[in-house]
């Protein structure tokens, strides 16, 4: 071969490698901190532990896999397997795979060992409360550091307390705390002992063509304030607000006027008027960001919030979103996250954008983990059409579960309206929206607490997730779903029937938001 031909081949190889790295960079942009933890765990048999400990991002993991020749443009099957296992199936398209293709060849070509896969599956089913009980039983041999179910199992493995041939300790823990997990362990042992293992497939996998009751005193609230004060704290847009009136046991939202023209009253009855629907047929559904603040430098912890974060992740992944979760986010880190997603390339081909915040807060602002108040308006302003053109004319949904910490608010009787009567403004016709396509779902109206169970999560987020699961398959739009959430949460109460809650959506949507019905069933 001539030197000119060799040079041309070298250039083509470099370009291919550069394009593949660009693909990996795109995949990394959709993966959050929890995804990275999962990838590190699944790669414990493929990357030296000392190198894994240095990995701070998915890109670091990809680099090591490529160095070990376990990942390449010619054979990205290992990464496809990893993405499939961690339920980031929507990202398979970047590797030119479909979910069905991976499911077809995966049984005979697994690179993640059965033992590693077993531990990962077990970790997915070990709740925070289960984990706490397991750590309690092993307290003498477990370091007193915060652990996830994955890091707990990784520690047991590192200490040689469990292995692929020794599951005695794990079996004892599961029998005592989570007996239903024994089925997975028994299945693993049966398959391991089978004299007829599945024969591996020959050849590379196909590549797709272009293609309790309320725990005492756990509270969440926006303290008592005028409704206008809340709305002024919202994005640099004016908001259509809803005032909630009592109608027997039902909560009926009544919309205000926009641009001087009457808006159809929102009721629980189905409107006969045809309404336009936002487009939901682009290459992917969109991005969903979850900011989950559990621990703070100066405020109380928020037990139960991890349950909310996990439910949000499962529901929005089920709906087709790429979900990224950020834990205990400081003010500086929040700004970085907002800047990252303001300019995220994924918006161009996405249908929708979702941003969820689980934290402490008050009057239209939320607390960062280091104790700074961040106005909701400031968060949402990053995604206006001017600041984020790729999201123009697309629905942008924000859900806020915020609490005040330890401050105790007066109990609210069952008969009370959502807003303190002495502070109801004479009119809820607030300023006119100048920025369309936003929806803000607040866990509570101003002046009232919202409640969070320390094990089962908050009333609002749990109700939201359950109603999305139940009503999306019925082709209900998001406002109808939130009306059902209002009704559900308004009926809940503490043991004494005194503490009540009413969520409050505010929106400038121009069309209905109707999510396509997922093909898979969701189990919460």
C-alpha positions in Angstrom: 0.0 0.0 0.0 1.3 3.4 -0.9 2.1 6.0 1.8 -0.7 8.1 0.4 -3.2 5.2 0.9 -2.0 4.5 4.4 -2.4 8.2 5.2 -5.9 8.2 3.9 -6.9 5.1 5.9 -5.4 6.6 9.0 -7.4 9.8 8.5 -10.6 7.8 8.0 -9.9 5.8 11.2 -9.3 9.0 13.1 -12.5 10.5 11.9 -14.5 7.3 12.8 -13.0 7.3 16.2 -13.8 11.0 16.6 -17.4 10.4 15.6 -17.8 7.5 18.0 -16.4 9.6 20.8 -19.0 12.2 19.9 -21.6 9.6 20.3 -20.3 8.6 23.7 -20.3 12.3 24.7 -24.0 12.6 23.7 -24.8 9.4 25.7 -22.9 10.8 28.7 -25.0 14.0 28.6 -28.1 12.0 29.3 -26.7 10.1 32.3 -27.0 11.3 35.9 -25.0 10.6 39.0 -27.1 7.5 39.9 -26.6 6.2 36.4 -22.8 6.6 36.8 -22.9 4.7 40.1 -24.8 1.9 38.4 -22.4 1.7 35.5 -19.4 1.6 37.9 -21.0 -1.3 39.8 -21.8 -3.3 36.6 -18.2 -2.8 35.4 -16.5 -4.1 38.5 -15.6 -7.3 36.6 -14.4 -5.4 33.6 -12.4 -2.5 35.0 -9.8 -2.6 37.8 -11.3 -1.4 41.0 -8.6 1.2 41.5 -9.5 2.7 38.2 -13.2 2.5 38.8 -12.7 4.5 42.0 -11.2 7.3 39.9 -14.2 7.4 37.6 -16.3 10.5 38.2 -18.4 10.4 35.0 -19.6 8.0 32.4 -16.9 9.3 30.1 -14.2 8.1 32.4 -15.8 4.6 32.3 -16.0 4.7 28.5 -12.3 5.6 28.3 -11.3 2.6 30.5 -13.6 0.2 28.5 -12.1 1.4 25.2 -8.6 1.1 26.7 -9.4 -2.5 27.6 -10.8 -3.1 24.1 -14.3 -3.8 25.5 -15.9 -0.9 23.7 -15.4 0.3 20.2 -17.3 1.6 17.3 -17.2 -1.8 15.6 -18.6 -3.5 18.7 -20.5 -1.3 21.1 -22.6 -4.2 22.4 -21.2 -4.1 26.0 -22.3 -0.5 26.3 -25.7 -1.4 24.8 -26.0 -4.2 27.4 -25.2 -1.7 30.2 -27.7 0.9 29.0 -30.3 -1.8 28.7 -29.7 -3.1 32.3 -29.9 0.4 33.8 -33.1 1.1 31.9 -31.7 3.8 29.7 -33.1 2.0 26.7 -34.0 5.2 24.9 -30.2 5.8 24.5 -29.7 2.6 22.5 -30.6 4.4 19.3 -27.3 6.4 19.6 -25.5 3.0 19.1 -27.9 2.1 16.3 -29.6 -0.6 18.3 -33.3 -1.1 19.2 -34.6 -2.5 22.4 -35.9 -5.5 20.6 -32.5 -6.3 19.1 -30.7 -6.2 22.4 -33.4 -8.4 24.0 -32.8 -10.9 21.1 -29.1 -11.3 21.4 -28.5 -10.5 25.0 -29.3 -13.9 26.6 -26.4 -15.5 24.7 -23.9 -12.7 24.7 -24.0 -11.2 28.2 -20.7 -9.7 29.4 -22.2 -8.7 32.8 -21.8 -11.9 34.8 -24.9 -13.6 36.3 -23.6 -12.8 39.8 -23.2 -9.1 39.0 -26.6 -9.0 37.4 -28.1 -10.7 40.4 -26.6 -8.1 42.8 -27.8 -5.3 40.6 -31.4 -6.6 40.4 -31.4 -7.1 44.2 -30.2 -3.5 44.7 -33.1 -2.2 42.7 -35.6 -3.9 45.0 -33.9 -3.0 48.3 -35.7 0.1 49.6 -34.0 2.7 51.8 -35.8 1.3 54.8 -34.7 -2.3 53.9 -31.2 -1.1 53.5 -31.2 0.6 56.9 -32.4 -2.7 58.5 -29.6 -4.7 56.8 -27.0 -2.2 57.9 -28.3 -2.4 61.4 -27.9 -6.1 61.5 -24.3 -5.8 60.3 -23.4 -2.7 62.2 -20.3 -4.1 63.8 -18.8 -4.9 60.4 -20.1 -2.0 58.3 -18.5 1.5 58.3 -20.7 4.3 59.5 -20.9 6.1 56.2 -23.9 6.9 54.0 -24.6 4.0 51.7 -26.8 3.1 48.8 -28.0 -0.4 48.2 -25.3 -0.7 45.5 -22.5 0.5 47.6 -23.6 -1.7 50.4 -23.5 -4.8 48.2 -20.2 -3.7 46.7 -18.7 -3.4 50.2 -19.9 -6.9 51.2 -18.3 -8.2 48.0 -15.0 -6.3 48.5 -14.8 -7.7 52.1 -15.3 -11.2 50.7 -18.5 -11.6 52.7 -20.4 -12.5 49.5 -19.3 -14.0 46.2 -20.7 -15.9 43.2 -20.3 -19.1 45.2 -21.1 -17.8 48.6 -24.5 -16.1 49.1 -25.1 -17.3 52.7 -24.9 -13.8 54.3 -27.1 -12.3 51.5 -29.6 -15.0 51.9 -29.8 -14.5 55.6 -30.4 -10.8 55.2 -33.1 -11.3 52.6 -34.9 -14.0 54.5 -35.1 -11.7 57.6 -35.9 -8.4 55.8 -37.0 -8.8 52.2 -38.2 -12.5 51.8 -39.6 -11.9 48.3 -36.0 -11.4 47.0 -35.2 -15.0 47.7 -36.9 -15.9 44.4 -34.2 -14.1 42.5 -31.4 -15.7 44.5 -33.0 -19.2 44.1 -33.3 -18.6 40.4 -29.6 -17.6 40.2 -28.5 -20.7 42.1 -30.6 -23.0 39.9 -29.2 -21.5 36.7 -25.7 -21.7 38.0 -26.1 -25.3 38.9 -27.7 -26.2 35.6 -25.6 -28.7 33.5 -27.1 -27.1 30.3 -26.0 -23.5 30.2 -27.4 -21.4 27.3 -25.1 -21.7 24.3 -23.6 -18.4 23.2 -24.6 -16.9 19.9 -22.0 -16.8 17.1 -21.1 -13.5 15.6 -21.6 -9.9 16.6 -25.0 -8.7 17.7 -27.0 -7.0 14.9 -26.7 -3.3 14.5 -29.9 -1.4 13.8 -30.3 0.4 10.6 -30.6 4.2 10.8 -33.3 4.2 12.7 -47.8 4.5 58.1 -49.9 7.1 57.9 -48.3 10.5 58.2 -45.2 10.4 60.4 -45.4 12.8 63.2 -44.8 16.4 62.0 -43.1 15.8 58.7 -44.1 19.0 56.8 -43.6 20.7 53.5 -44.9 24.2 53.0 -44.8 27.6 51.4 -45.4 29.9 54.4 -48.3 32.2 54.6 -48.2 34.8 51.9 -50.3 36.7 49.5 -51.0 34.8 46.3 -49.6 37.7 44.3 -46.3 37.4 46.1 -46.1 33.8 45.0 -46.9 34.6 41.4 -44.5 37.5 41.2 -41.8 35.0 42.3 -42.6 32.8 39.3 -40.8 33.0 36.0 -40.4 36.2 34.1 -43.8 35.5 32.7 -47.2 36.1 34.1 -49.1 33.0 35.2 -52.6 31.8 34.8 -53.5 30.9 38.4 -56.1 28.7 39.8 -58.2 29.4 42.9 -59.6 26.2 44.5 -63.2 26.2 45.7 -64.7 23.5 47.7 -67.5 21.6 46.0 -68.7 19.0 48.5 -65.7 16.6 48.7 -64.3 17.6 45.3 -61.8 20.3 44.6 -62.8 22.2 41.5 -60.2 24.5 39.9 -61.5 27.7 38.4 -59.2 29.4 35.8 -58.7 33.2 35.6 -58.8 35.3 32.5 -55.9 35.7 30.0 -55.5 38.7 27.7 -58.9 39.9 28.6 -60.5 36.9 27.0 -62.4 34.3 28.9 -60.7 30.9 29.3 -62.9 27.9 29.5 -63.5 26.9 33.1 -61.5 23.8 34.1 -63.8 21.3 35.6 -63.7 17.6 36.2 -66.1 17.1 33.2 -64.7 16.4 29.8 -64.9 19.3 27.5 -66.6 18.8 24.2 -64.6 21.5 22.5 -61.7 20.2 20.3 -58.4 21.4 21.6 -55.0 21.3 19.9 -52.4 18.8 21.2 -48.7 19.4 21.5 -46.6 17.3 19.2 -45.3 14.1 20.7 -43.7 12.3 17.7 -40.1 13.6 17.5 -37.0 11.4 17.9 -37.3 11.2 21.6 -39.7 12.3 24.3 -37.3 14.7 26.0 -35.2 15.3 29.1 -36.4 15.0 32.7 -34.2 16.5 35.5 -34.8 15.7 39.1 -33.1 17.8 41.9 -33.4 15.7 45.0 -32.1 17.4 48.2 -32.1 15.1 51.2 -29.4 16.6 53.4 -28.6 20.2 54.1 -25.9 22.2 55.8 -28.2 24.1 58.0 -31.7 22.7 57.6 -33.3 19.4 58.6 -33.0 16.3 56.5 -35.9 15.2 54.3 -36.4 11.4 54.9 -38.7 9.9 52.3 -37.5 12.1 49.4 -35.5 9.3 47.8 -38.7 7.4 47.4 -40.2 10.4 45.5 -37.1 10.7 43.3 -37.1 7.0 42.4 -40.8 7.1 41.6 -40.4 10.1 39.3 -37.5 8.4 37.6 -39.4 5.2 36.9 -42.6 7.0 35.7 -40.8 9.5 33.4 -38.5 6.8 32.0 -41.7 4.8 31.3 -43.1 7.8 29.4 -39.9 7.8 27.3 -37.9 10.6 29.0 -34.2 10.4 29.6 -34.0 11.1 33.4 -31.1 12.6 35.3 -31.1 12.8 39.1 -28.9 15.3 41.0 -28.6 14.7 44.8 -28.0 17.4 47.5 -27.4 20.2 45.0 -25.7 23.4 46.2 -26.5 26.8 44.8 -23.4 26.7 42.6 -24.1 23.2 41.3 -27.7 24.1 40.6 -26.6 27.0 38.4 -24.3 24.6 36.5 -27.1 22.1 36.0 -29.4 24.9 34.7 -26.8 26.2 32.3 -26.1 22.7 31.1 -29.8 21.9 30.3 -30.5 25.4 29.0 -28.1 24.6 26.1 -28.5 20.9 26.0 -28.4 19.6 22.4 -31.1 17.0 23.2 -33.9 19.6 23.3 -33.7 20.0 19.5 -35.2 16.5 18.8 -37.3 16.3 22.0 -41.0 16.8 22.5 -41.1 18.1 26.0 -39.0 19.1 29.0 -39.6 18.2 32.7 -37.8 19.7 35.7 -38.6 18.4 39.3 -37.3 19.9 42.5 -37.6 18.0 45.9 -36.3 20.2 48.7 -37.2 22.7 51.4 -38.7 26.1 50.3 -40.9 29.1 50.9 -43.0 31.7 49.1 -42.0 30.8 45.5 -38.4 29.8 46.2 -36.6 26.6 47.0 -33.6 25.9 49.2 -30.3 24.6 47.8 -28.5 22.0 49.9 -26.1 24.7 51.3 -29.1 26.8 52.5 -29.5 29.5 49.8 -33.0 30.4 48.6 -33.4 30.1 44.8 -36.5 31.8 43.3 -38.6 29.4 41.2 -38.8 32.2 38.7 -35.0 32.2 38.4 -35.0 28.4 37.7 -37.7 28.5 35.1 -36.3 31.6 33.3 -33.5 29.5 31.9 -36.0 27.8 29.6 -37.9 30.6 28.0 -38.0 30.8 24.2 -35.4 33.5 24.3 -33.0 31.7 26.6 -33.6 28.2 25.2 -34.8 28.5 21.6 -34.7 24.7 21.2 -37.7 24.4 23.6 -39.7 27.2 22.0 -43.3 26.1 21.3 -42.7 22.9 23.4 -44.3 22.2 26.8 -42.0 22.8 29.8 -43.3 21.1 32.9 -42.0 21.9 36.4 -43.0 20.1 39.6 -42.0 21.5 43.0 -42.2 19.5 46.2 -40.8 22.0 48.7 -40.8 22.1 52.5 -40.0 24.7 55.3 -38.0 22.5 57.6 -38.8 22.4 61.3 -41.2 25.3 61.6 -44.6 24.2 62.7 -47.7 25.7 61.1 -51.2 25.7 62.6 -53.3 22.6 61.8 -55.8 22.9 59.0 -59.3 21.5 59.6 -60.9 19.3 57.0 -63.4 22.0 56.1 -60.8 24.7 55.5 -60.4 26.2 52.0 -57.0 26.1 50.3 -56.2 29.7 51.1 -56.7 31.4 54.4 -59.9 33.4 54.0 -58.5 36.6 55.5 -55.8 36.6 52.9 -57.7 35.8 49.8 -57.3 38.7 47.3 -60.5 40.2 45.9 -59.6 38.9 42.5 -57.3 36.2 41.2 -57.0 37.8 37.7 -53.3 38.2 37.9 -50.9 39.6 35.3 -51.1 38.2 31.7 -48.7 35.5 30.6 -46.2 36.8 28.0 -44.3 33.4 27.8 -46.4 30.4 26.7 -46.0 26.7 27.1 -45.1 26.5 30.8 -46.7 24.5 33.6 -45.8 24.7 37.2 -47.1 22.1 39.6 -46.8 23.2 43.3 -47.3 20.7 46.1 -49.4 23.2 48.0 -51.1 26.6 47.9 -49.4 29.5 49.7 -49.9 29.4 53.5 -50.4 25.7 53.8 -48.1 22.8 54.6 -47.7 19.8 52.3 -46.9 16.5 53.9 -44.2 13.9 53.3 -44.2 10.4 54.8 -40.7 9.6 56.0 -40.8 6.2 54.3 -43.3 6.3 51.5 -42.6 9.8 50.1 -44.8 12.9 49.8 -48.5 12.9 49.2 -48.1 15.1 46.2 -45.3 13.3 44.3 -46.7 9.9 45.0 -50.1 10.9 43.8 -48.7 12.5 40.7 -46.7 9.4 39.8 -49.7 7.1 40.4 -52.1 9.2 38.4 -49.6 9.5 35.5 -49.3 5.7 35.6 -53.1 5.2 35.7 -54.3 8.0 33.4 -51.7 8.3 30.6 -52.9 4.9 29.2 -56.4 6.4 29.1 -55.1 9.3 27.0 -55.9 11.9 29.7 -54.1 15.3 29.3 -51.8 16.6 31.9 -54.2 19.2 33.3 -56.9 16.5 33.7 -54.3 14.4 35.5 -53.4 17.3 37.8 -57.0 17.9 38.6 -57.3 14.2 39.7 -54.1 14.7 41.8 -55.7 17.7 43.4 -58.8 15.7 44.3 -56.7 12.8 45.6 -54.4 14.8 47.8 -57.3 17.0 49.1 -58.9 13.8 50.5 -55.9 12.7 52.4 -55.4 13.6 56.0 -53.2 12.7 59.0 -54.4 10.3 61.7 -56.5 12.9 63.4 -58.1 14.2 60.2 -56.8 17.7 60.9 -53.9 18.2 58.5 -54.9 18.7 54.9 -53.2 19.7 51.7 -54.2 21.2 48.3 -51.7 21.3 45.4 -51.8 24.2 43.0 -51.0 24.1 39.3 -50.3 27.3 37.3 -49.8 27.2 33.6 -49.6 29.0 30.3 -50.0 26.0 28.1 -51.6 26.7 24.7 -52.5 23.1 23.9 -53.2 19.8 25.6 -50.2 17.8 26.8 -51.1 14.2 26.0 -48.3 11.6 26.4 -48.3 8.6 24.0 -49.3 5.4 25.8 -46.1 3.4 26.6 -46.1 -0.2 25.4 -44.7 -1.6 28.6 -46.7 -1.9 31.9 -45.4 0.2 34.8 -45.3 -1.3 38.3 -44.8 1.2 41.1 
